[in-house]
Amino acid sequence: MLEKLFQLKAHNTRVSTEILAGITTFLTMAYILFVNPSILGATGMDKGAVFVATCLAAAFGSAVMGLIANYPIALAPGMGLNAFFTYTVVLHMGYTWQVALGAVFLSATMFFVLSLFRVREWIINSIPLALRSAIAAGIGLFLALIALQNAKLVVDNPATLVGMGDLTQPEPILAALGFILIVALEARKVTGAVMIGILVVTFAAIAMGVSQFGGVVSMPPSLAPTFLQLDIAGAMNIGLFSVVFAFLFVDLFDNSGTLIGVAKRAGLMGKDGHLPKMGRALIADSTAAMSGSLLGTSTTTSYIESAAGVSAGGRTGLTAVVVALLFLLALFFAPLAGSVPAFATAPALLYVAVLMTSGLAEIEWDDITVAAPVVVTALAMPFTYSIANGIAFGFIAWTAMKALSGRWRELNPALVILSVLFVIKLGWFNA
């Protein structure tokens, strides 16, 4: 049955290898079980329900990817998008988390339609590579700011906006040590380094009496507080146009980049350089995102950590199915996830930020019409506390600077149209 489903022989792999690869991938991405309830819980969502939604969304998404596309790629609620959901849409813009879930559903539905009609390639090709790297880096800086705040390493200051926290307190010290530990373990190629770092800081905090221990194993909490609580009608508000677009845009590029990167490492790319069954993979991803919003979590997307499983020999969808089964098993560890304080997940956020900002190394810094919009995009996200604003400023800056410097031939209709829409959205025509 497994041979028929996953074509193991054709991919030169075995069941035992695929199981090991699935376990490896799960361990590298299991930190989301602790981080996601911590982030989304700040909106007022029930953390227990978010934990269950995270497990179920990751299990469903990974299983669909494995069974439909037969790729060794696992899915879970995406980092960056969960921060955008909480800190921008809910806490900064003032929308309810139900409306934010509605926006996630609408963006996932649009992604599904784009995947069906193969419009994805046109959109991706219309956005300059440098601008895509800038968006990823901006999200990284946004995550870094949130991490430093959660760790209490950075606090608000009425005179300078931000300032240094009290480094004599245990929270910033433990968070800093946790980040150092994660980086050291990653440098030593230790599987599950991020999860180990979170757990070490958590247990150290419990031992010091800084946080409370809630247990390890229990029956799963109720999903009722978040299940089908999304407000789709509220999300259709014109003011949420940029929010829905930001969810769609980031998921689209993040997912495509992950699919291509993992497929290259697994040797799954075709001779023509294209990814076979890319359409199926994108449909699996968008379906998972829609299902996640119904369950009660932010956008579900493909995880680059899947590359760890590929390095362990994973070549087929059986790897992703194993990950799905492990996420279902994780449902019974809700008390442990509830024991993790925000400053224990901060090192994980900061580590992900490091990975995301690395794309700036690929920027053509000698070209000022490239460098300037990239910097504007990357800095606007943390300083306006919004991924959507960063994308808007980036598009507008890129289009305006290229056009006014006489290089309008480097623009395309999609880029110009989106830039004009962002100008309208920001209200500059009405100022």
N, C-alpha and C positions, 0 to 999 in steps of 0.2 A: 504493500500500500504506500509506504513512504517513498519507494523507488518511483512509483507511478506518479505520485504527487509532486515530488521535488527533483526527479531526474538526477539522483545522486551520482550514478556511474558516469553520466555525460559530463558532470562537473568535477569528476575525479575526486570525490570526497566520500566519507563514510558517516554513518549515523553517530558514532562515538565522537568523531571530529566536530560534527555540527552541534552536538550537545555541549561539548566543551566551549565552542565558540559562543554559543548562546549564553552560557553562564558567564563568560568573560565580558560580553557586551552588557549584560544585566548589571554586573558589579561596577562597571565604569559609569553607568548612567543612573544607578539606584539612588544617587543623592537627590534626584528630583522628588523622591517620596518625602524627603524632609524639607526641601526648599520650597516646593510649590504650596503646601498648606501654610507655611510661614508667611509667604508673600501674599497670597490671595486672602489669607485670614485677616490681613490688615484692612480689607474692605468691609469687614463685618460678616463675611461668609463663615459658616460653621467649619472649623478646621478638620473635624472628623469626617464630615461629608466631602470636603475637598480632597482629603487623603484617599477616600474610597473612589471618588471620581477620577483622581490621578491614576490609581491602579487600574481601574476599568478602562479608561481611555487609552492608556499605554498598552494594555493587554489586547484590546480590540484593534487598535491601529497596527500593532506589530503583527498580529495574526492575519489581518487582511493583507498587509504588505507581503507576508510570507506565502499566503495561499493564492493570492491573485497575481502578483508580479514575480513570485519565486526569487526574491532578492533577500540577502542576509542583512536587511536594514530594519532596525527597531525604531519605534516611534513613542513619543511621550509629550506632555505639555512642554512647549519650548521656552527656554531661558531667553530673557529679553522681552518676549511677548507677554509673559506673565507679569513682568515689572511694568510694562507699558499699560497693561490692563489695570493694575492696582494704582500705581503712583501717578499716572497721567489721566486716564479716563475717569477713574472713580475719585481719587483723593484730590487731584489738581483741577479737573474740569467739573467735578461735582455731580457726575451721573451716578446712578445706582449700579450695583454690581449686576443686577438683573438686565439692565439696559446694555451694559458692557458685554454680557454673555450673548445678548441679541446681536450685537455688532460682530462678535466672533462667528456666530452662525451665518450672518449675511456674507461676511468675507469668505467663509468656507464654501458657501453655496456658489459665490462668484468664481472661486478657484475651481470648483467642480465643473462649472459650465465652460470655463476657459480650457480646462483639460479635455473636455469632450470635443470641443470645436477646434482644438489645437491652436488657440490664439496665443498660448504661452510663449512660443518661440518669437513671435512678433514683438511682444512686450519686452521680453528679456533682451532681444537684439537692439531694441530702441534705446535702452538705458546704457550709457557709457560704463565700461568696466570700472573706471576710477571712482565713479559715483556710487557704484555698488559696494566697492571696498570702503568708501567713506561712511556709508550707512551702517555697515557691519562694525566699523571702528567706533562710530558714534554710539551705537547700542552698547558696545563694550565700555565706553566711558560713562554712559548712563548707569550701567550695572555697577561700575566701580564706585560711583558716588553713593548709590544706594547701599552698597556693601560697607563703605566707610561710615555711613550714617548708622546702619544697624549695629556696627561694631563699636559705636560711640567714639570712634577715632576722629570723626569730624562732627562738629556741632554747629548750631546756628549762632551767629554773632551779629548783634544789631549794627555794629560799626562797619564790619567788613563782609557781611552776609554769611561767611563761614569762618570757623576757627578750629583749633585743635581741642580735642576732648581731654578729659582728666585721665592721664595715663597712669595714675596711681590706683585706678579702679580695676577690678579683675576682668571685666568684660572686654575692654580694648586690648588688654595684655593677652588674654586667651585667644581672642580673634587673630591677633598678629602672629602668635605662635602657631595657630592652626593653619594660617596661610603659608608660613614657612615650611611646616610639615608637609602640606599638600605638594608644594613645589619640589621639595626634596624627594618625596616618594615618587612623583612623576618622573623626575630626573633619573631615578633608579629603576624606572619601568615597572613599578609595583602596580598590579591590577587592583582597581578600586581605590586608588589613592585619595580621590575627593571624598568618597564615603568614609574612609578611614579617618580622614582629617576631621570631618563633621562629628563622628562618634567619639573621637578622642577628646575634642573640646567639650562635647556634651557631658561625658562622664567625669571629666575634670571639674566642670562647673557644678555638677551634682555633688561630687566629693567635697568641694569647697563650700557647699551650701548656697551657691549663687542661684541655682535653679532647682526645681523639684523633679523627682523621678516618678514617672507615671506608670511604670511597668514595661513589659516587653511584648507579651502575647495576650490577645483576647479575641473575642468574636468581632467581626468588622462593625464599625459604627454605622448608623443609619445614613442612607444617601438622600433621604427625603428632604432635608433642608435646602438642597441645591438641585435636585432632580426635576427637570422640566420647568425650572423657575426663570428661564430666560424671557426677556421682554423684547420681542422682535419688532412690534409696532413702535415702541419707544426708540429703538435703534434706527428707525427710518427717518428720524429727525434730520433735516438738512445740515444742522450743526455738527452731525456726526459723520459727515461725508469723509473728512480727512482721517477720522479714526478707523472707519471701515476700510478705507484705502490703505492705511498704514498696516493694518492687520494683514490684508491681502498681499500688499507689496513685499513686506518683510518675509512672510511665509513662502511666497512664490520664489524669491531669490535664495532664501536660506535652504529651502527644500531642494531646489535645482542644484545648488552648489554641493549639498550633502550627497545627493544621489550620484552626481558625476564623480566627486572625490572618492567615495567609497567604492563605486563600480570600477574605477581605474585601479585602485589598490587590489581589488578582487579579480582583476583580469576579465571583467564582464563586458567591457566596451567592445563594440563591433569594429571591424577592420576599417570602416569608413569614419570612425571616431564618434559615432552616435551610440546612444545607449538603447539597446533593444528593450522593448516593452516599457519605455519611458512613460507612455500614456497610461498604462496600467498602474505604474508606481504613483503617478500624480493623482489618479482617481482614488487610489488607496489612501493617499495622504489627505486629500480634501474630504473624503468620507469620514476619516478618523477625526478631522477637525470639527465637522458638523456633529458627530456623535459626542465628542468631548463637550461641546457647548450645551448639548441636551442633558448630559450627565452633571455638568456644573464645574467646568474647568476652562482655563484659557486655551488658546490655540494649540492643538496637537500637531507635531511636525516630526520629520525624520531627524534622527540624532547622528551627529558626526562621530559620536563615541562608538557607533557600529563598526568603525574602522578597527577597533581593538579586537572585535570578534573575527573580522576578516583576517587580521594578522595571526589569529589563533587557528586559522584554517577554514572558517566559515565561507561557504560558497553558494548556498541555496537558501530558500525560504524557511527551511527547517530550523535554521539558526534563529530567525525572527519568531517562529512559533514557540521555541524553547523560552525565549525572552518573555513572550506573552504568558506562558504558564507560570513563570517565576513572578511576574507582576501579580497574577491572581493569588499565588501563595503569599505574597507580601501583604495582602489584605488583612492578615491576622496579626500584623505587627504595628497596628495603629497606636498603641500606648507608647511604643518607643519613639515613633514620629512625633507624638504630642509632647514628649519630654525634651525635644530639641529646641533650645532658645534661638532667637533671631541672630544673636552674635555668633552662634555656632555655625550657622549657614552662611554668614558673611564671608568667611574665607573661600567658600565654594563660588560665590558670586564674583569675588575678586579674581579668582583663578580663571573663570570663564571670560572675564573682562580682558585678561591678558591675552587669551587665545584670539578673541575677536578683534582686538586692536592691532594684531600682527599684520593685518592686511594693508596697513599704511606703508609697509616696506615696499609694496609693489607700485606705489604712486610715482608718476613722472614729475618729480618736484622741480625740475628745471623749467617746466612749462607753467607759467604763473596763472594761465587761464584754466589750468587743471588743479594746481595746488590750492589756489584761493577758494574755489567752491568746495573742495574736499575738506579744508579746515573749517569753513563755515558750517558744513553739514555735521562734522564730527563734534564741534564745540556747541552747536545749537541744542543738541539733544540733552546733555547734562545741564546746561545753563538755563534752558527754558523748561527743563524737567518734562520733556515731551519728545518721543520718537517722531510723532507726526509733524511737529514743528521743524525738526531737523531735516526731515525729508523735503518738506515744503521749501525751506530756505535754500537747501542744496540745489533743488531743481531750478528755482528762480535765479539763483546766483550763477549757475552753470549756463543757463540760456542767455541771461543778460550779458554776462562777461564775454561769452563767445561771440554774440551778435555785435556788441559795441566795439570789439577789437577787430572786427572785419572778418571773423572766421565763422560766419553764419552757415557755410557749407558743411561744417561739422555737426550741425544740428539736424534733427529729423522732425517730421510732423508730430509724432507722439510726444516727444520731449517738449515741444513748444506748446501744444495743447494742454498738457499736464501743468506746465508752468503757469499758464494763464489761469487755469482753474484754481491753482494754489493762491495766486494773487487775489482772485475773487474771494476765495475762502477766508483769507486773512483779513479781508475787509478793506484793503487798500483803496479800492475804487470808491468806497463809501466814506473814506476819511475826510 
